[in-house]
Amino acid sequence: QVQLVESGGDLVQPGGSLKLSCAASGINFSFYNGAWYRQAPGKQRELVASLFREGTTNYIDSVKGRFTLSRDNAKNTLTLEMNSLKPEDTAVYFCTAQRGATAYWGQGTQVTVSS
């Protein structure tokens, strides 16, 4: 059984930092494209950052220079480091592992940026 379990979401002040972690079981993350999506209240889910199997990363413009996506093959985890957080980063963040037509999703972790 495949499971993706996110952790690290929290309430943080603007300008603060958080590290989100996604632990995979049942799959080897290094064989999948990993990504983080987010969904804010009343908005559609959006792709935030992707890490392809060969190591290429992509970010949406609004997080470039602030967020860093990485994978730890030994721990089988996908990590999103978020710095200089803004209120507009508030959302539920979801981890995914995708290969071909197969996609696995975590349950999400809440990130709230507020003073």
N, C-alpha and C positions, 0 to 999 in steps of 0.2 A: 504494500500500500504506500502510495506516494503522499508525503506531507511536506508542506512548506509552512514554517512557523516564523512569523515576524515578531520582532521585539524592539524596544527602544523608543517607542513613541511616548510623548510627554507634553506637558505644558511648559513653554519656554518664552522668555521675553524677546521682543524684537532685537535683532543683533546677536542672539544667542546661537548655540550649536547643539545638534543632536546627531547621534549615530544610530541608524536603523540597521538591524541585522535580520537576515532571513536564513534560517537553518533548514536544509533539505534532508529528507530521509526517503529511502526507496528509489532514489535516482542519484546519478553522479552529475553534479552541477556542471562539471567541466565539459560534458557532452551536450550541454544545452545553451541556448541563448538566454541570458538572464535579463530581467528588467524590473523596474519599479514604476508603478502607475500611482496616481492619486485621484481622489474624488472629493471635491469640496461640496458642502451642502447646496443643493439646487443646481449643481453643475454636472456635466458629463465627466466620466472618467477620462483622464488624459495620461499619455505616456510621458514620464519624466526623464528617464534615463535608461539606456540599453547597454549591455555588455555582451558582445558576440563571442562565440567560442574561441575565435582566433585572437581575441583581446581588444578589438576595436570598441570604442565607447562613443555613444551619441547622447547629447543632452538637448532638452528644449532650451530655447534662447533665454527664458526667464530664470533659469538656474545655472547657466554656464558661468564658470568662475566661482560659484558658491558651493555646488554639490560635486561630490566625487564618488563614482561607483567602482567597486572593486570586488574581486572574488578570491576566496581563500580555498584552494583545492584541497588542502590537507584537512580543513575543518568542514568542507562542503557547505560553505556559507557565501551569501551575497550581501555586501555591506554598502549602505548609502550614507556617506558622511555629508552632513548639511551644515553649512556655516552661514553667517550673516542672514539668519532667518528673518523673514518678513511676515506680516499678518496674512498676506495673500498666499503664503505657503501652507496655511491651515487646511488640513484635509485628512482623510483616511488614506494611508499609504499601503499599497498592495505589492507583494513580490510575485513575480511569475518566472516560470521556467518553460521555454518553448523549443520545440524541435519539430520541424515539418508542420503537420496538422495537429500535433499534440501540444496542449498547453495546460500547465498546472498553476493553480493560484493559491495564495495564502489567504488567511481570513482577514488580514488588514490590521494596521496599528494606527491609533489616532495621534496626529501631531497638531498641537494647538499653539499658535504664536500670538501672544497677547500680553499687554502690560497690565 
